[in-house]
């Protein structure tokens, strides 16, 4: 193939990056030429033609003229697209110098080419997606620029790349830069006919979508609750998301379409696998979100701190404190709520107490975990005992009250009786004359004589403390003093015994400083004791008790009003 020189004039040396400006680069200019291929001669149709003849092959030619119409030659122009002929009427046989037989015309063909090539563009190797006026391609995109040229033949095809036109060949046809692209292209034929620039716009999308997990509702760390909804949000900056795929715990992969409610799933761990694919088949690397679905409510416990007694009810006092604790299997406890008859429902933050009137009170409570699983409300009842017991004292017997004073003896058993209608009495205590406080366990006695002031009080089973009460008594441990007198003087002494006549009379008496004498008893020579000065007896002073002459032994007992007793014995002789 023989070609004439092609002139490529670049009008401007500066260029701009195609992807940024999206404008056509400076286009090369091609000279219109004549081109010979084999026996064929091609001329750009707008070029002037000069014809000349010579009698030698390489001799100097003489331009041909058209005398009839000189303006039609030197130069002349070809009138027909494609083949044109320069003719001589009959061909001469070179040896015989006669017409060829049969006669034939001499034809000199010359091809006029005034039409530029027509180039098309085709894409291959990549997924395609069209949306409205936009065409998107994915990875592996290549383009083909086939050109149609009917006369002189195709010389070259050019396309825009990095701000300039470059010659097309298949090795340069890969497009691997993401973004919007306007591709310019044209072809030129062998005589310099240059096609008007063509262009096509498209977008190359090489980046896969990005999918994010959204949890609508409560989520604590990696724990979600049944009220939580799970959503996959995908975005793609170019061709757009075609589909999002997901699977739970490696089950069957499904196309994600709408939010997933956790309430429809069983409690436990879940591994959510997900990814998205865009409209040109860019696939996101699979992602994994691991969560635990917690559908179990926390368990709360009410603790009683301080005064407490379990009987018919659980009794507490106004000092008793209540504490709430809760445990949760996974997410952890968020809040504990409680209410009492005097406290509206609130969040538990510190120990609380029951207040108000005596009686049965209910405490309602429940716990909520960090993913809003709420425990069913619980209720526990307590009997608020805010009333102290009441204690009474009994000084027992013997006892004798006179002159605003209660007298007792060391034999008197003092007892305390505590009464409490609610939680019941727990213990009683006392002390005597500001002495040590003693816990009452059984009736007690006071040994030492004198005035005694007893302070006493009780506590009930929830430690309600009674205000101190007081009781007073005088302990009388001194017996009466006995006096024995005769109505006349003794008449003698015998064996160290006084001797009295047989008509003597005896008089008995007793005195007591505190309570006075209650009774005097006597016995003569071992007889049963009889009451002295009793209406049922005859006093010794009123009968002849000693009329017989003999030895007499008289025993006398005197008792005061609290049972203190003294004894006295007198022996003497009677003679008639």
Buried (B, 14 or more C-beta within 10 A) or exposed (E): EEEBEBEEEEEEEEBBEBBEEBEBBBBBEBBBBBBBBEEBBBBBBBBEBEBEEEEEEEEEEEEEEEEEEEEEBBEBEBEEBBEBEEEEEEEEEEEEEEEEEEEEEEEEEBBBBBBBBBBEBEBEBBBBBEEEEBBBBBBBBBBEBEBEBEBBBBBBBBBBBEBBBEEBEEEEBEBEEBEEBBBBBBBBBBBBBBBEBBBBEBBBBBBBBBBEBEBEBBBBEEBBBBBBBBEBEBEBEBBBBBBBBBBBEEEEBEEBEEEBBBEEBEBEEBEBBBBBBBBBBBBBEEBEBEBBBBBBBBBBBBEBEBBBBEEEBBBBBBEBBBEBEBEBBBBBBBBBBBBBBEBEEEEBEEEBBBEEEEEEBEBBBBBBBBBBBBBEEBEBEBBBBBBBBBBEBBBBEBBBEEEEBBBBBBBBEBBBEBEBEBBBBBBBBBBBEEEEEEEBEEEBEBEEBEEBEBBBBBBBBBBBEBEEBEBEBBBBBBBBBBBBEBEEEBEEEEEEBBBBBEEBBBEBBBEBEBBBBBBBBBBBEEEEEBBBBEEEEEBBBEEEBBEEEEEBEBBBBBBBBBBBEBEBEBBBBBEE
